[in-house]
């Protein structure tokens, strides 16, 4: 089942995410420039979109495409906060204490700093989302 992308979803992604292209400045040394980033999978589960400086000030992001039953693996946000913007599929975010949040198309999921979690595709089709991470300090 394919979810339709609304113009608001596309605008949000274009606003928040910008391409892995050579570093350019806005005429000021060390200042990242606006850019467009195609959201195409590299064939791996996770494809980097922004890798932090010098592409952005502190933000990192990536495109995740998980096949049915796959997960990204347990990890912690440490000093970062994380936002998942989900485009297709369904799954769940599981926390260290065993609690869970639904992850499904056309939703965003927020994960605060110092939170151990995992994302698993619980559906029968690909789970496709972009994660955005930024230092909370």
C-alpha positions in Angstrom: 0.0 0.0 0.0 1.4 3.3 -1.0 0.7 6.5 1.0 0.2 9.7 -0.9 2.6 12.5 -0.2 0.7 15.7 0.4 2.3 19.0 -0.6 2.8 19.8 3.1 4.9 16.6 3.5 7.0 17.4 0.5 7.4 21.0 1.7 8.4 19.9 5.2 11.1 17.6 3.8 12.4 20.2 1.4 12.6 22.7 4.2 14.2 20.5 6.8 16.5 18.5 4.5 19.1 19.8 2.2 21.6 17.5 -0.3 24.9 15.9 0.3 26.7 18.1 -2.1 30.1 19.7 -1.8 30.3 22.3 0.9 29.3 25.8 -0.1 28.8 29.0 1.9 26.5 31.9 1.9 29.5 34.2 1.4 30.5 33.8 5.1 33.2 31.4 6.0 31.9 28.3 7.8 28.2 29.0 7.1 26.3 26.2 5.4 24.4 27.1 2.2 20.8 26.1 1.3 20.7 23.0 -0.9 18.4 20.4 -2.3 18.9 16.8 -1.3 17.3 13.9 -3.4 15.8 11.3 -1.1 17.0 8.2 -2.8 18.1 5.0 -1.1 21.6 3.8 -1.5 20.3 0.2 -1.2 21.3 0.1 2.4 18.8 0.3 5.3 20.2 3.8 6.2 21.4 6.4 3.7 22.9 9.6 5.1 21.2 12.9 4.0 23.1 15.4 6.2 26.3 14.4 8.0 26.6 17.5 10.2 29.4 20.1 9.7 30.2 21.4 7.2 26.9 20.5 5.5 24.9 21.9 8.4 25.5 23.7 11.7 24.8 20.7 13.9 21.9 18.7 12.3 22.3 15.2 11.0 19.7 13.2 9.1 19.2 10.1 7.0 16.8 8.2 4.9 15.8 4.8 6.3 14.1 2.1 4.3 13.4 -1.1 6.3 12.0 -4.3 4.8 9.3 -6.1 6.7 10.5 -7.5 10.0 13.8 -5.5 10.0 14.9 -3.0 12.6 17.6 -0.3 12.8 18.9 -1.8 16.1 18.9 -0.5 19.6 20.7 2.8 20.1 20.6 5.9 22.3 19.9 9.5 21.3 22.6 10.5 23.9 22.8 14.3 23.9 20.6 14.6 20.8 16.9 14.9 20.2 15.5 13.0 17.2 12.5 13.4 14.9 11.3 10.7 12.5 9.1 11.8 9.6 7.4 8.7 8.3 6.3 8.5 4.6 5.4 4.8 4.1 4.7 1.7 6.0 4.1 0.9 9.7 6.2 -0.1 12.6 7.0 0.7 16.2 9.5 2.5 18.3 10.4 0.4 21.3 12.1 1.9 24.4 14.4 0.4 27.0 11.6 0.0 29.5 9.5 -2.0 27.0 7.0 0.7 26.2 6.2 1.3 22.5 5.0 4.1 20.2 3.4 3.5 16.8 5.3 4.5 13.7 3.1 4.9 10.6 2.8 6.8 7.3 2.0 10.5 7.5 3.1 10.9 11.2 6.2 12.3 12.9 7.7 10.7 16.1 9.8 12.6 18.6 12.5 11.0 20.7 14.1 13.1 23.5 17.7 13.1 24.6 19.1 10.2 26.7 16.5 7.8 25.3 17.5 4.2 24.3 15.2 3.0 21.5 14.8 0.8 18.4 12.6 1.1 15.3 11.1 -2.0 13.8 9.0 -2.5 10.7 5.9 -4.5 11.8 4.1 -4.2 8.5 4.3 -6.3 5.3 5.7 -3.5 3.1 8.8 -1.2 3.4 8.9 1.3 6.3 10.3 4.5 4.8 11.2 7.5 6.9 13.7 10.3 7.4 15.3 10.8 10.8 16.6 14.3 11.9 19.0 14.6 14.8 20.2 17.7 16.5 22.3 18.4 19.6 20.0 19.4 22.4 22.7 21.3 24.3 
